[in-house]
Amino acid sequence: MLVISYTEARKNFSALLDKVEIDGAAIVKRSDGSMFRITAEPTESHSPFDGIKSFADLSRKEIVDIVHEGRSRK
């Protein structure tokens, strides 16, 4: 696992992220001795609209009820 100083991490942040993506993690060490682990989040190829019900999935009655509810809030 890569251990890099804070100063070097700042100078080469993009390259550091590329390395973390390949290796899975890196440690950034401050001059005071404290250390921080940077890890890559797994990328999922989900749509940002997953879990959102579309009108195509609703029955006619459900759509009419939603419209009536919206109109009654005004």
C-alpha positions in Angstrom: 0.0 0.0 0.0 1.2 3.4 -0.9 2.2 5.8 1.9 2.6 9.4 0.8 3.2 12.7 2.6 0.4 15.3 2.7 2.5 17.7 0.6 3.2 15.1 -2.1 -0.5 14.0 -2.1 -1.6 17.7 -2.7 0.9 18.1 -5.5 -0.1 14.9 -7.2 -3.7 14.4 -6.1 -5.0 13.2 -9.5 -2.2 10.7 -9.8 -2.8 9.6 -6.2 -6.5 8.9 -7.0 -5.5 6.9 -10.1 -3.1 4.8 -7.9 -5.8 4.3 -5.3 -8.2 3.1 -8.0 -5.7 0.5 -9.0 -4.4 -0.6 -5.6 -7.5 0.0 -3.6 -6.1 2.3 -0.9 -3.3 4.7 0.1 -2.2 6.3 3.3 -1.6 10.0 3.5 0.8 11.0 6.4 0.9 14.5 7.9 4.0 16.0 9.3 2.6 15.6 12.9 2.5 11.8 12.3 -1.3 11.5 11.9 -2.3 9.2 9.0 -5.4 8.9 6.9 -6.5 6.1 4.6 -7.9 7.0 1.2 -10.0 4.2 -0.4 -11.8 3.9 -3.7 -15.6 3.5 -3.6 -16.9 0.8 -5.7 -18.6 2.2 -8.8 -22.0 0.8 -9.6 -23.6 1.3 -12.9 -27.1 2.1 -11.6 -29.3 4.7 -13.0 -29.9 7.8 -10.9 -33.6 7.1 -11.4 -33.5 3.7 -9.9 -36.1 3.4 -7.1 -38.2 6.3 -8.5 -41.6 5.1 -9.7 -42.5 6.5 -13.2 -45.9 7.3 -14.4 -45.6 4.3 -16.8 -45.7 2.0 -13.7 -48.8 3.6 -12.2 -52.4 2.7 -12.9 -54.8 5.3 -14.3 -56.5 5.6 -10.9 -53.2 6.2 -9.1 -52.3 9.0 -11.6 -55.7 10.6 -11.2 -55.4 10.4 -7.4 -52.0 12.0 -7.5 -53.3 14.9 -9.6 -56.3 15.4 -7.3 -54.0 15.4 -4.2 -51.8 18.0 -5.8 -54.7 20.2 -6.7 -56.2 20.0 -3.2 -52.9 21.2 -1.6 -53.2 24.6 -3.3 
